[in-house]
Amino acid sequence: MSGDKKEERVVRANTNSLISELLEERKQVWGLYCKVSGIEDAPKAVTIEKLLQEFCQMTVDYISLGHFGIYQRILDGSERRKSVVDAAERIYPMISKATEVVLDFNDKYQSVTPAMIVHDLSTDLSNVGEQLANRIEWEDKLIGEMLA
């Protein structure tokens, strides 16, 4: 096997591993979102503040993995497949928009107050949930292209 083909197999294996990790983190983020938003019951001993803190941390981890693990590889020119690069160029702006909304939510809820929970949280969660759903849809398109 030539060095180029061997290197390509290693790169693809690493990419597949990152995609699996991203999908697992995404599942955890969505589960926490469901608990914070009240769609799914959370343990009685866990406060909304604790759930928000956990949700914010998990979303940052998830976004970072996507950006620095998968998208950066494409954006820095390491991806050789034109179809993947073309898909990333189309899709990444939408992923970035969703990322900004999620990071703004994280910044806002780093220090949560009772007033924020009463007045802002429901609307903010609705907005972040919509953006997470959009991000997932766009990620799935890009991942599908990467795995093709």
N, C-alpha and C positions, 0 to 999 in steps of 0.2 A: 504494500500500500504506500502510495506516495505521501510525502510530508504534508502537502496541501490538503489531501483528502483526510488524513489523520487529524490534522489541526481543525478542519471543518467539522468532523465528528465530535471532537472535544467541545468546540464552541456550541454546537447544536445541543449536546448533552447538558452543558451549563445553562443554555437558554431554556431548555425544557424543565430543568430543575428550578430555575427562577420563576418560570410560569406557574409551576405547581405550587411554589411557596406563595406567589402572589394570589393565586386562587384560594388558597387556604386562609390567608390573611383577610382577603375580601369577604369570605364566608364569616369569619369572626367579626369583622366590622359590621356586616349586615345584621348579624345576630344581636350585637350590642345596640345597634340602631333600633331594632325592634323592641328591645327592653327599655331603652331611654324614652322612646316615643310612646310606650304603653301598648304597642301592638301585641307584644308578648309579655307575659308576666315575668317580673324580676323577683329574685329572692327577697322576702320581706325584710331581712336584716340589712339589705343594701340600700343606701340612700340615693336619691336622684343625683346629688352632688358627686357621689362616688362613681355612679354609672357614667355621668358626664365626663369625669376625669379619665376613666378607663376608655370610654369611647373616643375622646379626643386623642389620647396617646396611641390607640390602635389605628386611628385614621391617619395620623402622621406617619406611623411605621409603614402602613400600607401604601400611602402615597410615595414615600421615600423609596420603598422597594421598587415600585413601578417606575419611578423617574430615574433613579440612579442604577437600578439593576437591569431594567429592560429598555426603556426609551433612550437612555443616554447612549447605550451601545449602538442604537440605530442612528441617533443624531450625530454621534462623533465619527461616523463613517465605517464602523466595524462590520456593519451588515452588508453583505455582498449581493443579496438577492434584490433585484430592482423592484419586484412586486411588493416586497416588504417595505422598502424605502418609500415607494410611491404611496402605499397605504398609510404609512406613518406621517408623511407630509400632509395628507388629507385629514387624518384623524387627530393628530397631536394637538392642533389648536382647540378642538372641542374638549379633549381631555384636560388641557391646560385651564380652560374656563371653569370646568367642574372642580379642578384642583384648587383654584383661587377661592371659590365659594367655601369649600371644605376647610381650607386653611384660615379663612376669615372667621368661620364658626369656631375653630379651635382657639384662635387668638381671643375672641370675645369671651369664651367660656372657660378660659384658664382660671379666672377668679370669678366664680359664680356667686350671685347674691339671691336672696329670696325674691326680690323684686324682678330680677331677670327671669327667674323661673315662672313667675306669675304672668309677666307682661310680654316677654319676648320668646321664650323657649318654644312654644308651640309653632309659631310662625317660622322661626329659625330652623327648627327640626324639619318642618315640611319642605323648606327650601333646600336644606342640605340633603334630605332624602331624595328629592327630585334630581339633584346634581349627582349624587352617588349612583342613582339608577342610570342616568345618562352616561356617566363615566364607565359603568359596567358594560353598557351596550357598546360603546366605542372600543373599550378594551377587548371585548370579545371579537370584534371585527379584526382588530390588529393581531390578536393572538391566533385567530383562525388563519390569517395570512402567514404568520410565522410558523405555524405547524403544518402548513400545506406542503 
